[in-house]
Amino acid sequence: QVQLVESGGGLAQPGGSLTLSCAASGPIEELNNLGWYRQGPGPQRELVALATVNGSPIYADSVKGRFTISSVDAKHTVYLQMNNLQAADTAIYFCNAKFIARTSFYETWGQGTQVTVVS
């Protein structure tokens, strides 16, 4: 079973920085992308940033220029560097992986890590 292990998150002041990491482990034949979504007070999860294995990273407009996602490394780990954090970035951040295993396409989620930006 594929598992996502998340780390990072916590408290930051406006203008501060945090780094999230996500490591995917398990029977992955081909990893398509690995990245982060977030969920604020509402029910919707929104894309933050995705590292695509065979393409350029994808960012939400709201984080472009502030957040940087690394490439996926050989251990299926990705890092999200979050700079110039704002109160609007406060949310639960969920790692997401899309991959192929046993010739089928799967998607899985991490448990989430809280990011709180407060002065």
Residue, then its C-alpha position, 0 to 999 in steps of 0.5 A: q500500500v502506498q503511503l505519504v509521510e508528511s513533515g513540516g508545517g506549524l506556526a509562522q509570522p506574516g512574511g515568514s517561511l516554512t518548509l513542508s516535505c512529503a515522501a511517498s513509499g510503497p509499490i509505485e511503478e510510475l509516479n506521475n506527480l507529487g505535491w500539495y493541496r490545502q483546505g482552509p475553513g471551507p470544504q474545498r481543497e485547492l491546489v497549491a503546487l505540484a511537481t510533475v515528473n515529466g514536466s514543469p511544476i504547477y502552482a496556484d496563482s495565489v502562491k506564485g513567486r512565494f512558494t517553490i516546489s522541488s523536483v521529485d527525488a529518487k526517494h519519491t520525496v518532494y519539498l515545498q518551500m513557502n516564503n513570505l507567508q500570509a494569513a490567507d495561507t493558513a490551512i491544512y496542507f495535504c500531500n497528494a500523489k498520482f501514480i501507476a501501480r499494477t498497471s492501474f492509475y491511483e491517487t492517494w492523500g496524506q493525513g494533512t499538516q497544519v500551517t498557521v500564519v499569525s502575527 
